[in-house]
Amino acid sequence: MAECLFCKIVNGELSSDIVYDDETVIAFKDINPQAPHHILIIPKKHIASVSEVSAEDEPLLGHLCGVAARLAEKIGVAEAGYRLVVNSGPHGGQAVAHLHVHLLAGRQLTWPPG
Amino acid sequence: MAECLFCKIVNGELSSDIVYDDETVIAFKDINPQAPHHILIIPKKHIASVSEVSAEDEPLLGHLCGVAARLAEKIGVAEAGYRLVVNSGPHGGQAVAHLHVHLLAGRQLTWPPG
């Protein structure tokens, strides 16, 4: 997607603070962090939102969340705890129309989650 | 897990308002809803948290999120939008030590997500 901000990060047109990169997924720091650790994990291929994930892409969606959990381990917050968030559409507050998992950690997350 | 609340829901020892059931996953209404629609999607097998998901269980994790997205479609909130949340450990506010995805919808979710 030529105009997608996150596709531009994937293909290197836009710089970002990348903390993880594999064949299907990259992760980078959120530029507007809501917690001491705030990382976005995205698929390299363009999927507009979690609502657009097909049955055959469910393993990729699981991989996004699995990478998030391993990043939490790597940055040393797994034991203290963390929250994963996926927003879809206006009520969810989805800001970029490219599927992304938020990893938030480093402080007490409160309830309700927004 | 004999003492796990959600395993008791899976095996029918505890009643709940189940809205979805397949071979590997069930979903039921949260008893303490934080939005007009608040559903929990859980694996039938006991996994303590997203931190405990192995690489071979990533497809199951993706299926949990995929089921959540299809439930959002089914209850008519996909277009308006929704939020998926997975809490892990104390900072995440994980209340039951059995992996679960929260689906929240029916109102504007705010930012930060807790």
gemmi code that builds the backbone of each chain (N, CA, C; Angstrom):
import gemmi

chains = {
    "A": [
        ("MET", (0.854, -1.198, 0.000), (0.000, 0.000, 0.000), (0.886, 1.244, 0.000)),
        ("ALA", (0.898, 1.951, -1.111), (1.815, 3.080, -1.312), (1.665, 4.158, -0.241)),
        ("GLU", (0.439, 4.380, 0.236), (0.214, 5.501, 1.148), (0.158, 5.081, 2.616)),
        ("CYS", (0.370, 3.807, 2.903), (0.265, 3.331, 4.288), (1.548, 3.630, 5.063)),
        ("LEU", (1.401, 4.353, 6.154), (2.520, 4.748, 7.011), (3.350, 3.537, 7.456)),
        ("PHE", (2.668, 2.472, 7.868), (3.388, 1.321, 8.400), (4.043, 0.518, 7.277)),
        ("CYS", (3.427, 0.487, 6.098), (4.094, -0.150, 4.954), (5.390, 0.599, 4.624)),
        ("LYS", (5.376, 1.919, 4.791), (6.591, 2.717, 4.548), (7.677, 2.395, 5.571)),
        ("ILE", (7.278, 2.092, 6.776), (8.263, 1.656, 7.787), (8.810, 0.282, 7.406)),
        ("VAL", (7.907, -0.611, 6.962), (8.341, -1.962, 6.563), (9.365, -1.890, 5.437)),
        ("ASN", (9.102, -1.054, 4.429), (10.010, -1.024, 3.275), (11.137, 0.004, 3.409)),
        ("GLY", (11.247, 0.639, 4.591), (12.391, 1.497, 4.868), (12.250, 2.933, 4.383)),
        ("GLU", (11.094, 3.286, 3.829), (10.888, 4.673, 3.373), (10.773, 5.649, 4.533)),
        ("LEU", (10.259, 5.141, 5.648), (10.158, 5.946, 6.869), (11.025, 5.290, 7.930)),
        ("SER", (11.780, 6.091, 8.663), (12.628, 5.496, 9.695), (11.819, 5.294, 10.965)),
        ("SER", (12.248, 4.329, 11.748), (11.605, 4.063, 13.033), (12.604, 3.317, 13.902)),
        ("ASP", (12.301, 3.246, 15.173), (13.203, 2.587, 16.121), (12.817, 1.111, 16.192)),
        ("ILE", (13.366, 0.341, 15.252), (12.979, -1.071, 15.118), (13.668, -1.916, 16.185)),
        ("VAL", (12.877, -2.723, 16.893), (13.416, -3.543, 17.979), (13.345, -5.033, 17.662)),
        ("TYR", (12.675, -5.393, 16.559), (12.547, -6.801, 16.178), (12.210, -6.865, 14.694)),
        ("ASP", (12.746, -7.897, 14.038), (12.534, -8.037, 12.599), (12.674, -9.514, 12.253)),
        ("ASP", (11.652, -10.112, 11.644), (11.795, -11.461, 11.099), (11.151, -11.514, 9.720)),
        ("GLU", (10.890, -12.706, 9.211), (10.424, -12.840, 7.834), (9.053, -12.187, 7.609)),
        ("THR", (8.205, -12.254, 8.627), (6.807, -11.829, 8.428), (6.389, -10.641, 9.299)),
        ("VAL", (7.228, -10.284, 10.263), (6.823, -9.325, 11.303), (7.952, -8.346, 11.615)),
        ("ILE", (7.612, -7.078, 11.875), (8.583, -6.184, 12.517), (7.923, -5.525, 13.732)),
        ("ALA", (8.787, -5.027, 14.631), (8.302, -4.316, 15.818), (9.158, -3.078, 16.002)),
        ("PHE", (8.522, -2.000, 16.414), (9.234, -0.734, 16.605), (8.565, 0.055, 17.728)),
        ("LYS", (9.300, 1.034, 18.264), (8.778, 1.817, 19.378), (7.688, 2.775, 18.893)),
        ("ASP", (6.605, 2.864, 19.663), (5.534, 3.819, 19.369), (6.100, 5.232, 19.540)),
        ("ILE", (5.817, 6.129, 18.585), (6.370, 7.489, 18.689), (5.602, 8.339, 19.706)),
        ("ASN", (4.489, 7.826, 20.195), (3.695, 8.557, 21.189), (3.398, 7.616, 22.364)),
        ("PRO", (4.474, 7.249, 23.100), (4.331, 6.156, 24.082), (3.383, 6.488, 25.226)),
        ("GLN", (2.620, 5.486, 25.635), (1.627, 5.604, 26.703), (2.061, 4.867, 27.961)),
        ("ALA", (3.283, 4.395, 27.956), (3.849, 3.667, 29.096), (5.366, 3.678, 28.907)),
        ("PRO", (6.140, 3.394, 29.962), (7.609, 3.384, 29.815), (8.098, 2.497, 28.667)),
        ("HIS", (7.416, 1.384, 28.435), (7.676, 0.562, 27.250), (6.404, 0.533, 26.417)),
        ("HIS", (6.513, 0.934, 25.165), (5.347, 0.915, 24.275), (5.839, 0.590, 22.867)),
        ("ILE", (5.605, -0.643, 22.470), (6.121, -1.177, 21.206), (4.943, -1.597, 20.332)),
        ("LEU", (5.068, -1.372, 19.029), (4.066, -1.840, 18.068), (4.623, -3.026, 17.298)),
        ("ILE", (3.830, -4.075, 17.185), (4.229, -5.274, 16.447), (3.271, -5.379, 15.257)),
        ("ILE", (3.828, -5.416, 14.051), (2.981, -5.393, 12.851), (3.393, -6.476, 11.859)),
        ("PRO", (2.447, -6.948, 11.042), (2.817, -7.860, 9.947), (3.446, -7.048, 8.823)),
        ("LYS", (4.419, -7.656, 8.130), (5.034, -6.947, 7.004), (4.048, -6.773, 5.868)),
        ("LYS", (3.175, -7.748, 5.686), (2.184, -7.578, 4.614), (1.038, -6.701, 5.111)),
        ("HIS", (0.462, -5.973, 4.192), (-0.604, -5.041, 4.568), (-1.908, -5.777, 4.846)),
        ("ILE", (-2.361, -5.684, 6.098), (-3.698, -6.135, 6.494), (-4.294, -4.926, 7.219)),
        ("ALA", (-5.451, -4.462, 6.774), (-5.961, -3.174, 7.264), (-6.293, -3.203, 8.752)),
        ("SER", (-6.856, -4.313, 9.207), (-7.222, -4.394, 10.628), (-7.423, -5.854, 11.000)),
        ("VAL", (-7.608, -6.113, 12.291), (-7.832, -7.486, 12.743), (-9.123, -8.038, 12.140)),
        ("SER", (-10.059, -7.151, 11.806), (-11.308, -7.588, 11.162), (-11.051, -8.172, 9.772)),
        ("GLU", (-9.909, -7.837, 9.161), (-9.592, -8.296, 7.814), (-8.738, -9.562, 7.804)),
        ("VAL", (-8.455, -10.114, 8.993), (-7.611, -11.312, 9.063), (-8.429, -12.534, 8.619)),
        ("SER", (-7.948, -13.218, 7.583), (-8.617, -14.422, 7.086), (-8.214, -15.619, 7.946)),
        ("ALA", (-8.946, -16.721, 7.811), (-8.614, -17.933, 8.571), (-7.174, -18.365, 8.308)),
        ("GLU", (-6.719, -18.240, 7.048), (-5.344, -18.677, 6.749), (-4.282, -17.729, 7.315)),
        ("ASP", (-4.697, -16.514, 7.699), (-3.740, -15.593, 8.322), (-3.773, -15.636, 9.848)),
        ("GLU", (-4.614, -16.509, 10.425), (-4.653, -16.587, 11.889), (-3.284, -16.954, 12.492)),
        ("PRO", (-2.509, -17.881, 11.872), (-1.182, -18.151, 12.434), (-0.287, -16.907, 12.472)),
        ("LEU", (-0.395, -16.056, 11.445), (0.373, -14.805, 11.422), (-0.056, -13.895, 12.576)),
        ("LEU", (-1.357, -13.828, 12.808), (-1.898, -13.028, 13.916), (-1.385, -13.576, 15.254)),
        ("GLY", (-1.348, -14.892, 15.374), (-0.798, -15.510, 16.579), (0.675, -15.220, 16.734)),
        ("HIS", (1.379, -15.187, 15.588), (2.810, -14.895, 15.625), (3.049, -13.461, 16.115)),
        ("LEU", (2.219, -12.516, 15.676), (2.331, -11.128, 16.163), (2.268, -11.091, 17.687)),
        ("CYS", (1.284, -11.799, 18.250), (1.111, -11.802, 19.710), (2.234, -12.579, 20.393)),
        ("GLY", (2.682, -13.646, 19.756), (3.795, -14.429, 20.305), (5.079, -13.613, 20.334)),
        ("VAL", (5.330, -12.868, 19.258), (6.498, -11.976, 19.224), (6.389, -10.932, 20.331)),
        ("ALA", (5.190, -10.385, 20.525), (4.982, -9.398, 21.588), (5.364, -9.983, 22.952)),
        ("ALA", (4.917, -11.210, 23.203), (5.216, -11.851, 24.491), (6.720, -12.086, 24.655)),
        ("ARG", (7.388, -12.478, 23.562), (8.844, -12.716, 23.658), (9.611, -11.411, 23.798)),
        ("LEU", (9.110, -10.339, 23.185), (9.730, -9.025, 23.382), (9.597, -8.590, 24.840)),
        ("ALA", (8.443, -8.860, 25.443), (8.248, -8.526, 26.857), (9.290, -9.235, 27.716)),
        ("GLU", (9.547, -10.492, 27.359), (10.596, -11.272, 28.055), (11.960, -10.601, 27.852)),
        ("LYS", (12.250, -10.272, 26.602), (13.559, -9.719, 26.224), (13.849, -8.384, 26.916)),
        ("ILE", (12.827, -7.530, 27.042), (13.062, -6.228, 27.671), (12.883, -6.291, 29.197)),
        ("GLY", (12.613, -7.489, 29.698), (12.644, -7.703, 31.140), (11.381, -7.323, 31.893)),
        ("VAL", (10.221, -7.301, 31.189), (8.980, -6.915, 31.855), (7.979, -8.060, 31.987)),
        ("ALA", (8.365, -9.253, 31.538), (7.400, -10.358, 31.503), (6.877, -10.693, 32.896)),
        ("GLU", (7.774, -10.698, 33.877), (7.367, -11.089, 35.227), (6.496, -10.014, 35.872)),
        ("ALA", (6.892, -8.748, 35.739), (6.094, -7.646, 36.303), (4.739, -7.563, 35.606)),
        ("GLY", (4.739, -7.853, 34.308), (3.482, -7.875, 33.580), (3.382, -6.817, 32.498)),
        ("TYR", (2.399, -6.991, 31.631), (2.226, -6.110, 30.476), (0.825, -6.309, 29.912)),
        ("ARG", (0.471, -5.434, 28.966), (-0.838, -5.501, 28.301), (-0.638, -5.456, 26.795)),
        ("LEU", (-1.358, -6.309, 26.075), (-1.399, -6.262, 24.615), (-2.759, -5.703, 24.202)),
        ("VAL", (-2.755, -4.805, 23.229), (-3.988, -4.154, 22.782), (-4.024, -4.120, 21.261)),
        ("VAL", (-5.166, -4.494, 20.710), (-5.411, -4.364, 19.274), (-6.680, -3.547, 19.084)),
        ("ASN", (-6.559, -2.399, 18.438), (-7.698, -1.530, 18.167), (-8.219, -1.787, 16.762)),
        ("SER", (-9.532, -1.763, 16.614), (-10.127, -1.906, 15.285), (-11.244, -0.881, 15.127)),
        ("GLY", (-11.150, -0.057, 14.100), (-12.211, 0.891, 13.792), (-12.286, 2.060, 14.758)),
        ("PRO", (-13.259, 2.958, 14.530), (-13.369, 4.198, 15.308), (-13.531, 3.965, 16.820)),
        ("HIS", (-14.460, 3.110, 17.236), (-14.657, 2.893, 18.678), (-13.420, 2.299, 19.343)),
        ("GLY", (-12.646, 1.552, 18.585), (-11.412, 0.995, 19.131), (-10.307, 2.029, 19.204)),
        ("GLY", (-10.453, 3.103, 18.420), (-9.413, 4.126, 18.379), (-8.249, 3.745, 17.479)),
        ("GLN", (-8.529, 2.924, 16.459), (-7.441, 2.525, 15.555), (-6.936, 3.738, 14.783)),
        ("ALA", (-5.650, 4.046, 14.902), (-5.105, 5.291, 14.353), (-4.466, 5.088, 12.978)),
        ("VAL", (-3.966, 3.897, 12.711), (-3.328, 3.601, 11.420), (-3.975, 2.328, 10.863)),
        ("ALA", (-4.410, 2.391, 9.613), (-5.149, 1.273, 9.020), (-4.208, 0.183, 8.502)),
        ("HIS", (-3.349, -0.287, 9.391), (-2.453, -1.427, 9.145), (-2.398, -2.148, 10.490)),
        ("LEU", (-2.859, -3.394, 10.495), (-2.935, -4.180, 11.736), (-1.695, -4.011, 12.613)),
        ("HIS", (-1.893, -3.699, 13.893), (-0.765, -3.596, 14.822), (-1.200, -3.990, 16.228)),
        ("VAL", (-0.273, -4.649, 16.919), (-0.469, -5.027, 18.321), (0.350, -4.066, 19.176)),
        ("HIS", (-0.300, -3.416, 20.140), (0.418, -2.573, 21.097), (0.904, -3.439, 22.258)),
        ("LEU", (2.160, -3.294, 22.609), (2.700, -3.883, 23.843), (2.993, -2.728, 24.794)),
        ("LEU", (2.289, -2.699, 25.930), (2.500, -1.642, 26.933), (2.994, -2.268, 28.228)),
        ("ALA", (4.030, -1.659, 28.811), (4.605, -2.218, 30.035), (5.412, -1.152, 30.764)),
        ("GLY", (5.795, -1.474, 31.984), (6.661, -0.592, 32.751), (5.917, 0.259, 33.769)),
        ("ARG", (4.603, 0.111, 33.810), (3.797, 0.781, 34.840), (2.545, -0.065, 35.089)),
        ("GLN", (1.821, 0.253, 36.159), (0.562, -0.438, 36.402), (-0.460, 0.005, 35.359)),
        ("LEU", (-0.945, -0.922, 34.554), (-2.035, -0.620, 33.637), (-3.340, -0.733, 34.419)),
        ("THR", (-4.260, 0.208, 34.192), (-5.502, 0.264, 34.970), (-6.664, -0.383, 34.209)),
        ("TRP", (-7.795, -0.502, 34.916), (-8.999, -1.119, 34.366), (-10.166, -0.173, 34.562)),
        ("PRO", (-10.998, 0.103, 33.602), (-11.048, -0.515, 32.276), (-9.889, -0.066, 31.367)),
        ("PRO", (-9.677, -0.816, 30.317), (-8.565, -0.515, 29.388), (-9.004, 0.555, 28.374)),
        ("GLY", (-9.303, 1.734, 28.886), (-9.737, 2.827, 28.024), (-11.260, 2.947, 28.007)),
    ],
    "B": [
        ("MET", (-6.585, -28.116, 34.773), (-6.234, -27.508, 36.066), (-7.466, -27.500, 36.964)),
        ("ALA", (-7.453, -28.327, 38.016), (-8.634, -28.538, 38.857), (-9.159, -27.239, 39.477)),
        ("GLU", (-8.263, -26.322, 39.823), (-8.696, -25.126, 40.547), (-8.878, -23.895, 39.665)),
        ("CYS", (-8.686, -24.050, 38.362), (-8.770, -22.889, 37.472), (-10.228, -22.579, 37.137)),
        ("LEU", (-10.631, -21.345, 37.430), (-11.993, -20.867, 37.190), (-12.411, -21.083, 35.732)),
        ("PHE", (-11.532, -20.755, 34.806), (-11.912, -20.829, 33.393), (-11.924, -22.277, 32.900)),
        ("CYS", (-11.066, -23.129, 33.463), (-11.147, -24.558, 33.125), (-12.491, -25.117, 33.587)),
        ("LYS", (-12.981, -24.623, 34.726), (-14.296, -25.065, 35.220), (-15.422, -24.620, 34.283)),
        ("ILE", (-15.265, -23.469, 33.658), (-16.247, -23.029, 32.662), (-16.157, -23.921, 31.431)),
        ("VAL", (-14.925, -24.215, 31.009), (-14.721, -25.079, 29.834), (-15.373, -26.440, 30.051)),
        ("ASN", (-15.194, -27.025, 31.241), (-15.725, -28.378, 31.446), (-17.137, -28.392, 32.042)),
        ("GLY", (-17.758, -27.210, 32.158), (-19.167, -27.150, 32.544), (-19.434, -27.171, 34.032)),
        ("GLU", (-18.377, -27.163, 34.848), (-18.572, -27.148, 36.309), (-19.112, -25.816, 36.799)),
        ("LEU", (-18.753, -24.760, 36.073), (-19.262, -23.421, 36.380), (-20.078, -22.958, 35.188)),
        ("SER", (-21.227, -22.356, 35.444), (-22.038, -21.879, 34.328), (-21.548, -20.503, 33.884)),
        ("SER", (-21.794, -20.197, 32.637), (-21.443, -18.884, 32.098), (-22.304, -18.656, 30.870)),
        ("ASP", (-22.333, -17.417, 30.411), (-23.156, -17.060, 29.262), (-22.301, -17.243, 27.997)),
        ("ILE", (-22.271, -18.483, 27.515), (-21.387, -18.835, 26.395), (-21.979, -18.344, 25.074)),
        ("VAL", (-21.161, -17.635, 24.293), (-21.632, -17.062, 23.030), (-20.961, -17.705, 21.822)),
        ("TYR", (-19.950, -18.564, 22.070), (-19.241, -19.225, 20.968), (-18.531, -20.448, 21.529)),
        ("ASP", (-18.473, -21.484, 20.709), (-17.864, -22.742, 21.154), (-17.371, -23.486, 19.917)),
        ("ASP", (-16.089, -23.810, 19.857), (-15.609, -24.702, 18.794), (-14.661, -25.731, 19.406)),
        ("GLU", (-13.873, -26.404, 18.590), (-13.049, -27.507, 19.080), (-11.990, -27.070, 20.094)),
        ("THR", (-11.453, -25.847, 19.902), (-10.307, -25.414, 20.705), (-10.570, -24.187, 21.570)),
        ("VAL", (-11.703, -23.513, 21.322), (-11.944, -22.194, 21.913), (-13.385, -22.070, 22.397)),
        ("ILE", (-13.594, -21.388, 23.517), (-14.957, -20.924, 23.844), (-14.917, -19.424, 24.167)),
        ("ALA", (-16.081, -18.801, 24.072), (-16.207, -17.388, 24.408), (-17.467, -17.206, 25.243)),
        ("PHE", (-17.386, -16.325, 26.222), (-18.526, -16.085, 27.110), (-18.485, -14.633, 27.590)),
        ("LYS", (-19.628, -14.158, 28.083), (-19.723, -12.768, 28.526), (-18.968, -12.564, 29.833)),
        ("ASP", (-18.228, -11.461, 29.932), (-17.526, -11.101, 31.163), (-18.571, -10.780, 32.232)),
        ("ILE", (-18.396, -11.317, 33.432), (-19.404, -11.069, 34.481), (-19.273, -9.663, 35.062)),
        ("ASN", (-18.210, -8.961, 34.727), (-18.011, -7.594, 35.217), (-17.713, -6.686, 34.022)),
        ("PRO", (-18.723, -6.493, 33.157), (-18.472, -5.842, 31.858), (-18.018, -4.386, 31.985)),
        ("GLN", (-17.080, -4.017, 31.133), (-16.504, -2.674, 31.115), (-16.961, -1.879, 29.895)),
        ("ALA", (-17.888, -2.440, 29.151), (-18.422, -1.806, 27.946), (-19.740, -2.520, 27.640)),
        ("PRO", (-20.598, -1.919, 26.805), (-21.875, -2.576, 26.470), (-21.708, -4.011, 25.967)),
        ("HIS", (-20.645, -4.263, 25.228), (-20.295, -5.633, 24.849), (-18.924, -5.946, 25.448)),
        ("HIS", (-18.845, -7.002, 26.233), (-17.556, -7.392, 26.828), (-17.533, -8.919, 26.914)),
        ("ILE", (-16.784, -9.501, 26.003), (-16.728, -10.961, 25.856), (-15.296, -11.429, 26.088)),
        ("LEU", (-15.164, -12.586, 26.729), (-13.856, -13.206, 26.907), (-13.735, -14.403, 25.974)),
        ("ILE", (-12.627, -14.496, 25.266), (-12.365, -15.606, 24.365), (-11.156, -16.357, 24.935)),
        ("ILE", (-11.333, -17.658, 25.186), (-10.273, -18.428, 25.866), (-10.018, -19.749, 25.150)),
        ("PRO", (-8.784, -20.255, 25.251), (-8.516, -21.605, 24.738), (-9.091, -22.637, 25.696)),
        ("LYS", (-9.570, -23.758, 25.162), (-10.091, -24.807, 26.044), (-8.975, -25.432, 26.865)),
        ("LYS", (-7.790, -25.539, 26.268), (-6.694, -26.102, 27.055), (-6.102, -25.024, 27.951)),
        ("HIS", (-5.607, -25.454, 29.109), (-5.077, -24.498, 30.073), (-3.715, -23.979, 29.641)),
        ("ILE", (-3.667, -22.659, 29.381), (-2.407, -21.943, 29.176), (-2.483, -20.768, 30.149)),
        ("ALA", (-1.493, -20.635, 31.022), (-1.623, -19.679, 32.131), (-1.689, -18.232, 31.656)),
        ("SER", (-0.915, -17.907, 30.640), (-0.903, -16.528, 30.149), (-0.298, -16.502, 28.764)),
        ("VAL", (-0.375, -15.336, 28.114), (0.210, -15.213, 26.780), (1.723, -15.429, 26.824)),
        ("SER", (2.326, -15.176, 27.977), (3.764, -15.431, 28.124), (4.102, -16.913, 28.035)),
        ("GLU", (3.121, -17.772, 28.268), (3.344, -19.221, 28.260), (3.022, -19.853, 26.906)),
        ("VAL", (2.674, -19.045, 25.919), (2.322, -19.586, 24.596), (3.600, -20.013, 23.868)),
        ("SER", (3.666, -21.297, 23.497), (4.825, -21.805, 22.767), (4.664, -21.488, 21.280)),
        ("ALA", (5.757, -21.636, 20.534), (5.700, -21.366, 19.081), (4.626, -22.225, 18.424)),
        ("GLU", (4.491, -23.490, 18.870), (3.482, -24.363, 18.236), (2.051, -23.984, 18.615)),
        ("ASP", (1.894, -23.192, 19.670), (0.547, -22.731, 20.035), (0.214, -21.358, 19.452)),
        ("GLU", (1.114, -20.770, 18.684), (0.813, -19.463, 18.091), (-0.443, -19.504, 17.206)),
        ("PRO", (-0.648, -20.567, 16.392), (-1.894, -20.603, 15.612), (-3.146, -20.578, 16.487)),
        ("LEU", (-3.096, -21.242, 17.648), (-4.228, -21.211, 18.578), (-4.458, -19.789, 19.090)),
        ("LEU", (-3.368, -19.105, 19.407), (-3.447, -17.711, 19.857), (-4.057, -16.833, 18.760)),
        ("GLY", (-3.646, -17.074, 17.522), (-4.229, -16.343, 16.401), (-5.703, -16.660, 16.234)),
        ("HIS", (-6.051, -17.930, 16.481), (-7.451, -18.335, 16.373), (-8.302, -17.609, 17.417)),
        ("LEU", (-7.780, -17.453, 18.639), (-8.494, -16.701, 19.680), (-8.850, -15.300, 19.186)),
        ("CYS", (-7.842, -14.634, 18.595), (-8.061, -13.255, 18.119), (-8.965, -13.246, 16.888)),
        ("GLY", (-8.829, -14.259, 16.030), (-9.688, -14.360, 14.851), (-11.142, -14.589, 15.250)),
        ("VAL", (-11.358, -15.435, 16.251), (-12.718, -15.664, 16.763), (-13.272, -14.357, 17.335)),
        ("ALA", (-12.437, -13.616, 18.055), (-12.868, -12.334, 18.619), (-13.349, -11.400, 17.506)),
        ("ALA", (-12.582, -11.321, 16.427), (-12.945, -10.435, 15.309), (-14.250, -10.891, 14.663)),
        ("ARG", (-14.448, -12.207, 14.527), (-15.690, -12.699, 13.908), (-16.887, -12.511, 14.846)),
        ("LEU", (-16.650, -12.604, 16.153), (-17.732, -12.313, 17.098), (-18.142, -10.845, 16.999)),
        ("ALA", (-17.154, -9.961, 16.830), (-17.460, -8.528, 16.669), (-18.361, -8.330, 15.453)),
        ("GLU", (-18.062, -9.045, 14.390), (-18.896, -9.004, 13.182), (-20.306, -9.509, 13.521)),
        ("LYS", (-20.358, -10.649, 14.201), (-21.636, -11.305, 14.488), (-22.551, -10.443, 15.367)),
        ("ILE", (-21.975, -9.742, 16.342), (-22.816, -8.925, 17.227), (-23.022, -7.519, 16.667)),
        ("GLY", (-22.468, -7.277, 15.478), (-22.790, -6.043, 14.762), (-21.979, -4.821, 15.161)),
        ("VAL", (-20.768, -5.032, 15.712), (-19.957, -3.891, 16.140), (-18.679, -3.718, 15.321)),
        ("ALA", (-18.494, -4.569, 14.310), (-17.221, -4.537, 13.568), (-16.996, -3.187, 12.899)),
        ("GLU", (-18.052, -2.636, 12.320), (-17.881, -1.381, 11.593), (-17.636, -0.214, 12.556)),
        ("ALA", (-18.416, -0.143, 13.622), (-18.234, 0.931, 14.611), (-16.875, 0.817, 15.291)),
        ("GLY", (-16.434, -0.424, 15.501), (-15.108, -0.634, 16.060), (-15.125, -1.292, 17.421)),
        ("TYR", (-13.978, -1.776, 17.816), (-13.829, -2.513, 19.073), (-12.361, -2.583, 19.459)),
        ("ARG", (-12.109, -3.072, 20.667), (-10.738, -3.231, 21.179), (-10.557, -4.639, 21.716)),
        ("LEU", (-9.421, -5.251, 21.385), (-9.022, -6.533, 21.966), (-7.897, -6.287, 22.968)),
        ("VAL", (-7.975, -6.927, 24.120), (-6.988, -6.718, 25.177), (-6.580, -8.059, 25.762)),
        ("VAL", (-5.269, -8.241, 25.925), (-4.736, -9.415, 26.619), (-3.843, -8.917, 27.743)),
        ("ASN", (-4.192, -9.252, 28.967), (-3.411, -8.864, 30.130), (-2.495, -10.000, 30.551)),
        ("SER", (-1.290, -9.651, 30.946), (-0.369, -10.667, 31.453), (0.311, -10.156, 32.713)),
        ("GLY", (0.207, -10.900, 33.790), (0.912, -10.549, 35.025), (0.312, -9.352, 35.747)),
        ("PRO", (0.928, -8.978, 36.890), (0.389, -7.920, 37.750), (0.236, -6.557, 37.036)),
        ("HIS", (1.264, -6.079, 36.365), (1.153, -4.777, 35.699), (0.076, -4.771, 34.612)),
        ("GLY", (-0.162, -5.919, 34.012), (-1.212, -6.011, 33.007), (-2.594, -6.068, 33.627)),
        ("GLY", (-2.629, -6.449, 34.900), (-3.923, -6.582, 35.582), (-4.609, -7.900, 35.260)),
        ("GLN", (-3.817, -8.936, 34.957), (-4.416, -10.249, 34.654), (-5.096, -10.802, 35.898)),
        ("ALA", (-6.403, -11.075, 35.797), (-7.199, -11.440, 36.975), (-7.362, -12.953, 37.126)),
        ("VAL", (-7.318, -13.685, 36.033), (-7.450, -15.140, 36.066), (-6.281, -15.739, 35.284)),
        ("ALA", (-5.586, -16.701, 35.900), (-4.370, -17.260, 35.296), (-4.702, -18.329, 34.256)),
        ("HIS", (-5.535, -17.961, 33.306), (-5.861, -18.794, 32.140), (-6.000, -17.790, 30.991)),
        ("LEU", (-5.149, -17.944, 29.989), (-5.112, -17.009, 28.855), (-6.508, -16.626, 28.388)),
        ("HIS", (-6.778, -15.321, 28.245), (-8.062, -14.860, 27.712), (-7.894, -13.553, 26.966)),
        ("VAL", (-8.654, -13.420, 25.896), (-8.699, -12.189, 25.109), (-10.001, -11.471, 25.454)),
        ("HIS", (-9.898, -10.217, 25.860), (-11.084, -9.382, 26.084), (-11.500, -8.746, 24.767)),
        ("LEU", (-12.773, -8.838, 24.442), (-13.360, -8.065, 23.342), (-14.276, -7.028, 23.968)),
        ("LEU", (-13.955, -5.744, 23.759), (-14.770, -4.646, 24.294), (-15.319, -3.827, 23.136)),
        ("ALA", (-16.609, -3.512, 23.206), (-17.244, -2.764, 22.125), (-18.523, -2.113, 22.622)),
        ("GLY", (-19.079, -1.230, 21.780), (-20.365, -0.619, 22.090), (-20.247, 0.772, 22.672)),
        ("ARG", (-19.032, 1.245, 22.857), (-18.805, 2.626, 23.298), (-17.437, 3.059, 22.771)),
        ("GLN", (-17.180, 4.373, 22.853), (-15.856, 4.858, 22.461), (-14.825, 4.408, 23.493)),
        ("LEU", (-13.862, 3.612, 23.084), (-12.750, 3.252, 23.967), (-11.732, 4.396, 23.913)),
        ("THR", (-11.188, 4.752, 25.074), (-10.286, 5.914, 25.155), (-8.820, 5.481, 25.140)),
        ("TRP", (-7.933, 6.483, 25.098), (-6.494, 6.259, 25.034), (-5.821, 7.089, 26.097)),
        ("PRO", (-4.947, 6.593, 26.901), (-4.346, 5.262, 26.836), (-5.309, 4.156, 27.269)),
        ("PRO", (-4.971, 2.947, 26.915), (-5.819, 1.802, 27.240), (-5.557, 1.315, 28.673)),
        ("GLY", (-5.864, 2.179, 29.621), (-5.629, 1.847, 31.024), (-4.300, 2.382, 31.504)),
    ],
}
model = gemmi.Model(1)
for chain_id, residues in chains.items():
    chain = gemmi.Chain(chain_id)
    for i, (resn, *xyz) in enumerate(residues, 1):
        res = gemmi.Residue()
        res.name, res.seqid = resn, gemmi.SeqId(i, " ")
        for name, pos in zip(("N", "CA", "C"), xyz):
            atom = gemmi.Atom()
            atom.name, atom.element = name, gemmi.Element(name[0])
            atom.pos, atom.b_iso = gemmi.Position(*pos), 0.0
            res.add_atom(atom)
        chain.add_residue(res)
    model.add_chain(chain)
structure = gemmi.Structure()
structure.add_model(model)
structure.setup_entities()
